[in-house]
């Protein structure tokens, strides 16, 4: 029984990387020209207003497998301000959450003219989130647990904020964000639930190459969960190729956790870190964008041999005729 509990805990760790996933979880969807999804300071930072719809599904063929859908819109409001909204629905077995986030961003331009990109941005998002725990199937085995009612669907709503800053200079960019910045009590998981869901994100990248041939974009994303001290890093590489019809692009992302989980292997106890590879491919046609990502978990212990599939659809609106003279796909 003890080994079974440890295995379940290990699989939960491997599939989430952290228990503090309230709000929009940080996967690899930001690489689909969707940095606003994780960095509020990117609201209205680009040359166009952007609509992005994502759908993510894990472990096809498994009942109640994790899935996530997001719908976001962000754009410029006036010369220096940006605004955005994110709607999301996240389901993982008996637990689910729905929410909405509203964002305001302020952009300071230090360029000497309108074609050189030198922009410092600040953003803040306020979100209302409803968490739900379905206990109606918990007692099918007949075992009694005094803290489980077994006949109700528990719900609790709460408010939280994200804030951060971005700096875009020609072909270089850097972002920093604090997610779930305020401590929040959610009365679903009783005393086992922490008030502190704070997470820190830092990402940076650089674009180089030949605009008439191939552009390359190496980047990283570092995550730190304050309560548990869990850390992980994404190492990414993307490539862009221009065609007459638009742009074709693709890339590879590697995520690795600095922390490990223990599991029994028959002869003793082993450790394994979360690590998975995510290839991504996308195309831009006029003002439309389509991207597909597939994440594959690596390691001896995993829940399923299948991977995590995600599709992103996007539309760019109200684009300015002038573009910055830089290799900056997230802005131009």
SVG drawing of the C-alpha trace seen along z (x, -y; Angstrom):
<svg xmlns="http://www.w3.org/2000/svg" viewBox="-24 -60 47 66">
<polyline fill="none" stroke="black" stroke-width="0.4" points="0.0,0.0 2.9,-2.3 4.6,-1.7 1.3,-2.4 0.9,-5.7 4.5,-6.7 3.9,-5.7 0.7,-7.8 2.5,-10.8 5.4,-10.3 3.1,-10.3 1.3,-13.4 4.7,-15.2 5.9,-14.1 2.7,-15.3 2.6,-18.7 6.2,-19.5 4.5,-21.5 1.3,-21.4 1.1,-25.2 -0.6,-25.2 -3.6,-27.4 -4.4,-29.7 -3.0,-29.0 -0.4,-26.3 3.0,-27.1 3.4,-24.6 5.2,-25.2 2.3,-27.1 4.1,-30.4 6.3,-29.4 3.4,-29.6 3.7,-33.4 1.8,-33.5 4.1,-35.2 1.1,-37.2 -0.3,-34.0 2.4,-33.9 3.8,-37.5 1.2,-40.2 3.7,-42.9 3.4,-41.6 -0.2,-42.8 -0.2,-45.2 3.5,-45.1 3.3,-43.7 2.7,-45.5 -0.7,-43.8 -3.5,-42.9 -3.5,-39.1 -6.2,-36.5 -4.9,-33.1 -7.0,-29.9 -5.2,-26.8 -6.4,-23.3 -4.2,-20.8 -4.8,-17.2 -2.7,-14.7 -2.7,-10.9 -5.2,-10.1 -7.3,-7.1 -7.1,-7.7 -10.3,-8.7 -10.3,-12.0 -6.8,-12.8 -5.6,-16.4 -6.7,-18.9 -6.6,-22.7 -8.2,-25.3 -7.3,-29.0 -8.7,-31.9 -6.8,-35.2 -6.9,-38.6 -4.5,-41.5 -3.7,-44.7 -2.6,-48.3 -4.8,-51.0 -3.5,-54.4 0.2,-55.1 1.6,-53.7 -1.0,-51.4 -2.0,-47.8 -4.9,-45.6 -5.8,-42.0 -8.1,-39.2 -7.6,-35.5 -10.3,-32.9 -9.3,-29.4 -10.7,-26.0 -8.4,-23.4 -9.4,-19.9 -7.4,-17.2 -9.3,-14.1 -11.6,-15.1 -10.1,-18.6 -11.0,-21.4 -10.7,-25.2 -12.1,-28.0 -11.1,-31.6 -10.8,-34.9 -7.9,-37.4 -7.9,-41.1 -4.6,-42.8 -3.3,-46.3 0.2,-47.1 2.2,-50.3 4.9,-50.6 7.8,-53.0 9.6,-53.5 13.2,-54.8 13.8,-54.6 15.0,-57.7 12.7,-56.9 9.7,-54.6 11.6,-51.8 14.1,-51.0 12.8,-48.8 13.8,-49.8 10.8,-49.2 10.4,-48.7 7.0,-47.3 5.1,-46.7 2.0,-44.7 -0.5,-43.5 -3.3,-41.0 -6.2,-40.5 -7.9,-37.1 -11.0,-35.5 -10.6,-31.7 -13.1,-29.0 -11.6,-25.7 -13.8,-22.6 -13.3,-19.1 -15.8,-16.4 -16.1,-14.0 -19.1,-12.0 -17.0,-9.0 -14.5,-8.9 -16.4,-6.3 -17.1,-3.7 -14.7,-1.3 -16.8,-1.5 -13.9,-2.7 -14.8,-5.5 -12.8,-8.7 -14.1,-11.3 -12.8,-14.3 -14.5,-13.1 -18.2,-13.7 -18.5,-11.6 -21.8,-13.1 -20.9,-16.7 -18.9,-18.8 -16.9,-21.3 -16.4,-24.8 -14.4,-27.8 -13.6,-31.1 -10.8,-33.4 -8.9,-36.4 -5.2,-36.7 -2.9,-38.9 0.2,-38.5 2.6,-41.2 5.9,-41.6 8.1,-43.5 9.5,-43.0 12.3,-44.6 12.6,-44.3 15.7,-45.8 16.1,-45.1 16.7,-41.3 17.0,-40.7 14.2,-40.3 13.9,-39.5 10.8,-38.9 10.2,-38.5 6.8,-37.7 5.4,-36.9 2.3,-34.7 -0.2,-34.3 1.4,-37.2 -1.0,-37.4 -1.6,-34.6 -5.0,-33.1 -7.0,-30.6 -9.1,-28.2 -11.3,-26.0 -11.2,-22.8 -8.2,-20.8 -8.5,-21.8 -5.2,-22.2 -3.1,-20.4 -3.5,-23.3 -1.0,-26.2 -2.0,-29.8 1.1,-30.6 0.9,-29.7 3.5,-32.2 5.6,-31.4 8.5,-33.3 9.2,-33.2 12.2,-34.5 12.7,-34.2 15.1,-35.6 16.0,-35.0 17.8,-36.4 17.0,-36.2 19.7,-36.1 20.3,-35.0 19.5,-36.0 16.0,-37.3 16.1,-35.9 17.2,-32.5 16.6,-31.2 16.3,-33.1 17.3,-31.3 15.9,-32.0 17.5,-30.4 15.7,-31.1 15.2,-29.9 12.5,-30.0 13.2,-29.5 10.5,-28.7 10.7,-28.8 7.8,-27.9 8.3,-29.9 6.6,-27.5 8.3,-24.2 11.5,-25.7 10.8,-23.6 12.8,-24.8 12.8,-23.9 14.2,-25.3 13.2,-25.3 15.9,-25.4 14.4,-26.3 15.5,-26.7 13.2,-27.9 13.8,-28.6 11.8,-30.8 11.7,-30.7 9.9,-33.3 7.9,-32.3 5.7,-34.1 2.6,-32.9 3.8,-33.8 6.2,-32.2 7.0,-28.6 8.6,-27.9 9.4,-25.2 11.5,-24.4 12.4,-22.1 12.0,-22.7 13.6,-20.7 12.2,-21.1 14.1,-19.7 13.3,-20.0 16.1,-20.6 14.2,-18.5 13.6,-14.7 11.0,-12.3 11.7,-8.9 10.1,-5.7 10.7,-2.0 12.2,0.1 12.0,3.6 15.5,3.6 15.6,0.3 14.7,-3.4 15.5,-5.4 15.2,-9.1 13.9,-10.7 13.7,-14.3 10.9,-15.6 12.1,-16.0 10.3,-16.2 10.9,-17.2 8.5,-19.3 8.8,-19.7 6.7,-22.5 5.7,-23.4 3.8,-26.4 2.8,-28.5 1.7,-32.1 -0.5,-32.8 -1.4,-36.5 -2.9,-37.4 -3.6,-33.8 -1.4,-31.5 -1.5,-27.7 0.8,-25.7 1.0,-22.2 3.1,-21.0 3.8,-17.5 5.4,-16.9 7.0,-13.5 8.0,-12.7 11.4,-11.0 12.4,-8.6 11.9,-5.1 8.7,-6.0 5.8,-7.6 2.0,-7.2 1.5,-6.5 3.7,-6.1 1.5,-8.7 2.4,-12.4 0.7,-15.7 -0.8,-17.2 -1.6,-20.9 -3.1,-23.0 -2.9,-26.8 -5.0,-29.0 -4.3,-32.7 -5.4,-35.8 -3.5,-39.1 -5.7,-42.2 -5.3,-46.0 -1.6,-45.6 0.4,-48.8 1.8,-49.2 5.2,-50.2 7.4,-47.5 10.4,-47.7 13.8,-47.0 14.7,-44.0 14.4,-40.2 11.6,-40.2 8.8,-37.8 6.9,-38.4 6.7,-42.1 6.6,-42.5"/>
</svg>
